[in-house]
Amino acid sequence: MRGVRRRSRSKVVVAALALLSVGLSGCSSLSSDDEDTKPIVVGTTDAVIGLDPAGVYDAGSWSLFGNVYQSLLTFTPGTDKPTPDAAKSCGFMDEERRTYTCTLRSGLKFANGHDLTVQDVKFSFDRILRIKSDQGPAVLLETLESVRTEGDDKVTFRLRTPDATFPSKIASGLGSIVDSRTYPAGKVRPGDTVDGSGPYRLERFQADGEAELKPNPHYKGANRTSGIPITVRYFGNPAKLRDAWKSQSIDVASRDMPAADVARLSLGANDFRVTENASANTRFLVFNLKSKSPVKDVAVRRAVASVVDRVAVARDVHYRTVEPLYSLIPQGVFGHTTSFYDRYPRPDGEAARRVLRSAGVTVPVRFRLAYSKGVSTDEETALIKKQLEATGLFRVETEHVEWARFQQGRAKGEYDAYLLGWLADYPDADTFTSPLVGTGNTLYSGYSNDRIDKLIRDAQRNGRRDGSTDDYRTIQKIIAEDVPLLPLWQKKEFVVSKQSVSGVQYLSDGTGLWRLWRLGRI
């Protein structure tokens, strides 16, 4: 879902957005008291799959979680170091980094008025591991052995193996604290309500519709304010988000506007602005390595890697709003390499043919490629299919699948291959390795490599995170050989907003958070 190990910086560019042949009309300035108290309306294409932190692990759901739930730790703008939120303090108790203790703030309450206690913290982590949902985040807790409480304010996590990334993990949506009185211990809670302690309370929610957020009067944490009312509107595709912006029915257009429209951003004196946020927003072609899959043979995957032309995808589909990605870990994150470029330097159909011939693979190789939401997904998938089939080595059946169904299908291994966007969950290279290529990974690819698992554990031990760069480079070299997935591109995030809205530069910065509470009226 989301990691950049660096100080994230945002730059605001005042811009003109020429959309099709019709120009955007100016956004009128706010003048009345009624306008000042009106909710800020934010549009996004990030769908919310569910509202229970134990049952979902996707960008749309976690973006909302950061506003309605609270974690022990969080990330403040401009830093990649976790800072206390529901906790008053946290830290490792041993040099081995296997015992991590947090002291809870006093007087914490959920939005429903119930007291938030250390028992609720323990309950929240225990139930993730107990439920172990196919679509949940349990994979991120692979190093967690046990959780115990001490007195009224201390909670201690005992880890199976040293894990310096654990604080960053629990500062993400993984660490969302739920009310033990209202959430079942052994199953995901259904419905469209939330009992959290974040800056907002969820007043109303409609999947594929909108979420109404009101400031939570009980909130106590790292944020100085719980924000002003926000309405999040969810759009089925980028074109609908663009149309909503054009009609001025939203104040902020977040992820994602159509690539062609983003490409037309140009400097000018206008009454709306475009904010370019540093982000590690990536796209991968993921392979199913399980039995009977036509891409199980590594020769097939290497042949695909030899053919796909990332530069053409970036140029012809995304209008150069994305950059070709040749590694598991994107640029700007420590450990980044160009391992796929080193092994497959340019599209080469003849090299692919030789690989398949040497392995005795019968051509054409036929496989099913699934895809779902994203920017220009139809065009992107069509171009990749065209590139592969032009060699005569492949026959690709493409299928667009509705997002919720897509998530279920990939968890069940229903697709031979699929396209998936991945955003950093926390600002660390680990978010691009452990959940993607570790044994039991959240891609459900069936990929497992003992050497990779050992390198991931070795990297997690290192408290000086950039000191694990060599481990991550070795991981990526192995991945370029095994090809359980194929990196395609990475991009920054662009947010379009009315001039009357402040705080947009803090909305996202590569930490996995979506800080709606930082938005305000000027």
PAFIDO-412809 format. One line per 2 residues: for each residue z negated, x, y negated of C-alpha. Coordinates in pm, whole numbers. Layout:
// PAFIDO-412809
Z,X,Y; ...
***
This chain:
// PAFIDO-412809
0,0,0; -79,254,-292
-218,744,-444; -179,1003,-690
-419,1292,-700; -391,1365,-1067
-495,1237,-1401; -273,935,-1451
-124,907,-1793; 54,608,-1943
295,611,-2229; 387,302,-2423
744,278,-2529; 847,15,-2779
1174,-104,-2635; 1455,-355,-2638
1547,-530,-2318; 1908,-646,-2304
1923,-903,-2029; 2267,-1014,-1914
2472,-1142,-2208; 2179,-1329,-2360
1932,-1132,-2573; 1559,-1195,-2552
1427,-1396,-2839; 1129,-1258,-3029
777,-1347,-2920; 599,-1533,-3196
272,-1388,-3319; -56,-1566,-3254
-227,-1719,-3553; -453,-2009,-3453
-799,-2002,-3298; -658,-2199,-3004
-409,-1922,-2932; -686,-1660,-2946
-879,-1832,-2664; -573,-1923,-2458
-548,-1743,-2123; -314,-1448,-2113
-41,-1533,-1863; 66,-1244,-1638
370,-1272,-1413; 420,-1071,-1094
624,-1074,-774; 333,-937,-568
246,-1219,-329; -113,-1277,-217
-133,-1310,162; -500,-1403,181
-830,-1404,-6; -1064,-1255,257
-1089,-873,232; -1140,-848,609
-809,-1015,684; -544,-863,456
-417,-522,357; -132,-566,108
-68,-479,-255; -65,-835,-391
-393,-937,-232; -572,-613,-320
-451,-634,-681; -632,-967,-710
-936,-840,-517; -1007,-573,-778
-1064,-851,-1031; -1268,-1103,-831
-1458,-877,-591; -1671,-574,-667
-1697,-246,-476; -1974,11,-478
-1741,244,-666; -1434,208,-886
-1185,417,-1084; -1200,415,-1462
-879,470,-1662; -776,832,-1694
-962,968,-1393; -905,999,-1020
-1276,1045,-945; -1468,738,-818
-1743,617,-1049; -2033,378,-966
-1967,5,-1006; -2195,-217,-796
-2377,104,-715; -2602,287,-960
-2529,614,-784; -2359,744,-468
-2326,1079,-298; -2302,1278,24
-2643,1370,160; -2526,1663,372
-2290,1958,340; -2093,1834,641
-1998,1515,450; -2095,1276,727
-2379,1092,552; -2300,900,234
-2569,703,50; -2543,459,-240
-2821,309,-452; -2741,-45,-568
-2774,-160,-928; -3058,-405,-985
-2999,-770,-1068; -2651,-803,-916
-2527,-1155,-848; -2217,-1312,-703
-2017,-1549,-923; -2172,-1839,-727
-2520,-1734,-845; -2640,-1584,-515
-2812,-1246,-531; -2601,-950,-416
-2810,-728,-189; -2766,-418,24
-2750,-654,322; -2434,-805,174
-2285,-454,144; -2362,-373,507
-2234,-717,615; -1903,-665,432
-1822,-338,611; -1956,-448,949
-1741,-761,954; -1420,-568,877
-1479,-360,1189; -1596,-659,1391
-1300,-881,1302; -1048,-594,1319
-767,-817,1199; -411,-706,1279
-330,-750,910; -665,-619,781
-786,-280,652; -997,-171,953
-764,128,1003; -909,282,686
-1258,279,839; -1166,490,1140
-1420,755,1038; -1707,507,984
-1965,508,1263; -2244,289,1124
-2396,132,813; -2772,102,761
-2991,-18,476; -3316,122,346
-3546,-84,130; -3401,-318,-130
-3147,-88,-290; -3013,180,-55
-2720,166,188; -2616,464,400
-2283,518,575; -2280,749,876
-1935,892,952; -1799,1000,1291
-1621,1295,1136; -1647,1456,791
-1441,1257,540; -1430,1367,176
-1193,1075,105; -1454,813,199
-1572,754,-162; -1214,690,-273
-1158,451,17; -1460,236,-66
-1358,230,-433; -1044,42,-324
-1000,-316,-200; -1146,-194,130
-1490,-187,-34; -1486,-547,-160
-1835,-693,-120; -1856,-1052,6
-2143,-1302,15; -2302,-1295,362
-2420,-1654,310; -2068,-1794,271
-1840,-1566,478; -1843,-1587,860
-1943,-1266,1037; -1686,-1281,1315
-1369,-1432,1172; -1156,-1439,860
-1255,-1711,613; -963,-1945,543
-905,-2138,223; -830,-2069,-141
-1175,-1978,-278; -1355,-1650,-336
-1724,-1559,-351; -1726,-1219,-517
-1904,-1038,-798; -1612,-885,-988
-1530,-918,-1359; -1368,-1256,-1291
-1440,-1566,-1091; -1145,-1737,-926
-1132,-2081,-1082; -821,-2200,-901
-569,-2048,-663; -237,-2164,-527
-39,-1928,-305; 309,-1867,-448
188,-2054,-756; -85,-1916,-976
-441,-1789,-995; -673,-1899,-1275
-933,-1636,-1363; -1235,-1692,-1585
-1484,-1423,-1691; -1776,-1395,-1449
-2099,-1430,-1654; -2298,-1266,-1371
-2090,-947,-1362; -2279,-616,-1393
-2093,-293,-1331; -1884,-8,-1465
-1669,-224,-1690; -1798,-285,-2040
-1649,-634,-2046; -1548,-896,-1793
-1236,-973,-1997; -1084,-1294,-2132
-931,-1579,-1931; -621,-1478,-1734
-363,-1684,-1550; -158,-1493,-1292
173,-1653,-1199; 342,-1548,-877
721,-1543,-860; 929,-1532,-544
1167,-1264,-667; 1230,-1033,-967
1500,-1260,-1113; 1253,-1548,-1145
1005,-1315,-1315; 1277,-1206,-1559
1368,-1568,-1635; 1003,-1652,-1703
986,-1361,-1949; 1305,-1472,-2119
1169,-1824,-2161; 841,-1681,-2300
637,-1873,-2045; 445,-1553,-1963
281,-1294,-2190; 307,-998,-1953
568,-919,-1684; 419,-683,-1427
565,-568,-1093; 866,-609,-1070
1156,-686,-1303; 1513,-653,-1165
1635,-295,-1150; 1944,-366,-1361
1728,-510,-1639; 1475,-227,-1631
1769,15,-1658; 1870,-147,-1986
1546,-57,-2160; 1629,115,-2488
1437,219,-2795; 1422,-22,-3085
1195,-200,-3331; 1101,-525,-3158
804,-752,-3117; 755,-681,-2748
677,-356,-2574; 743,-180,-2248
467,26,-2091; 564,295,-1843
271,356,-1609; 245,657,-1382
238,528,-1027; 311,627,-670
528,329,-578; 732,423,-271
976,274,-21; 1015,361,348
1238,271,640; 990,229,928
1089,259,1295; 941,81,1598
867,347,1860; 729,108,2119
887,61,2462; 1234,-97,2482
1300,-39,2113; 1656,91,2058
1519,342,1806; 1246,477,2035
1456,788,2113; 1387,1050,1847
1757,1144,1849; 1844,798,1714
1593,830,1432; 1712,1181,1345
2068,1053,1337; 1968,778,1094
1793,1038,878; 2114,1245,881
2322,954,751; 2119,760,490
2224,851,137; 1918,809,-88
2106,923,-397; 2356,639,-356
2073,388,-305; 1899,508,-623
2224,510,-823; 2416,206,-698
2133,-35,-618; 1846,66,-845
2046,197,-1141; 1848,523,-1136
1519,345,-1206; 1393,511,-885
1405,870,-765; 1516,973,-415
1212,1062,-201; 1236,1332,65
876,1343,182; 590,1131,306
378,1217,1; 553,1141,-330
601,1369,-627; 295,1398,-850
55,1391,-554; -93,1714,-423
65,1811,-91; 413,1686,-186
702,1871,-23; 1074,1813,39
1051,1823,418; 1325,1565,479
1562,1737,238; 1492,2070,407
1589,1926,747; 1857,1676,639
1990,1823,311; 2285,1584,265
2434,1277,434; 2629,1408,734
2781,1167,984; 2912,1449,1203
2566,1603,1229; 2435,1262,1336
2709,1235,1598; 2618,1576,1741
2250,1481,1762; 2329,1162,1955
2581,1333,2182; 2338,1611,2272
2074,1353,2364; 2319,1151,2573
2278,840,2357; 2549,576,2396
2706,468,2068; 2712,252,1876
2334,214,1870; 2250,-147,1791
1924,-234,1618; 1766,-502,1404
1657,-414,1048; 1414,-653,876
1316,-664,512; 1126,-888,273
1024,-889,-91; 1103,-620,-345
1352,-524,-612; 1720,-560,-507
1622,-582,-140; 1942,-763,-36
2164,-504,-200; 1952,-214,-75
1956,-332,286; 2328,-406,271
2406,-56,144; 2195,113,414
2369,-100,678; 2708,-3,532
2621,367,531; 2510,362,894
2796,152,1026; 3060,355,840
2992,640,1084; 3080,424,1385
2749,531,1538; 2543,222,1456
2563,-156,1450; 2286,-300,1235
2173,-662,1226; 1983,-728,903
1735,-1009,849; 1546,-1122,540
1201,-1256,633; 954,-1447,412
667,-1216,315; 377,-1372,507
592,-1408,818; 723,-1054,770
368,-917,770; 291,-1102,1093
617,-994,1254; 577,-625,1187
217,-638,1313; 350,-780,1641
629,-524,1668; 904,-784,1639
1148,-563,1446; 1330,-249,1561
1302,-119,1206; 1198,-257,870
1191,-169,501; 852,-161,330
719,-66,-12; 394,132,-19
155,166,-312; -139,404,-323
-471,245,-222; -659,530,-389
-551,847,-572; -534,1090,-283
-268,1226,-46; -469,1075,241
-342,727,148; 11,841,241
-86,998,573; -377,848,765
-274,478,733; 99,556,773
125,811,1053; -220,839,1210
-277,692,1555; -324,315,1524
-155,320,1182; -112,11,969
267,29,1002; 229,-75,1369
503,173,1453; 350,288,1778
369,647,1653; 96,883,1773
78,1262,1757; -240,1452,1846
-150,1740,1615; -99,1501,1323
-435,1335,1391; -610,1674,1393
-441,1779,1069; -547,1451,904
-908,1509,1012; -895,1870,892
-761,1757,553; -1029,1490,522
-1303,1749,569; -1206,1942,259
-1422,1844,-38; -1188,2029,-273
-904,1787,-217; -616,2003,-334
-748,2269,-97; -604,2062,189
-247,2101,60; -137,2323,350
-252,2062,604; -53,1791,428
257,2010,409; 237,2076,781
197,1703,848; 513,1631,653
712,1899,835; 619,1739,1167
704,1392,1035; 1052,1514,932
1100,1625,1293; 958,1313,1459
1092,1064,1200; 858,768,1269
964,660,920; 1220,764,662
1121,804,294; 1376,644,60
1254,648,-301; 965,644,-544
935,497,-891; 708,440,-1187
588,97,-1292; 725,-78,-1598
530,-360,-1764; 686,-575,-2038
442,-748,-2274; 421,-930,-2603
302,-724,-2897; 8,-961,-2930
-136,-840,-2598; -351,-526,-2588
-471,-309,-2301; -146,-316,-2101
-149,63,-2071; -462,36,-1855
-326,-229,-1620; -230,13,-1345
-228,391,-1318; -182,495,-958
-543,428,-852; -460,100,-676
-642,-110,-937; -487,-391,-1146
-720,-408,-1445; -661,-757,-1581
-999,-742,-1757; -860,-475,-1991
-605,-719,-2138; -684,-882,-2471
-539,-1050,-2777; -460,-856,-3091
***
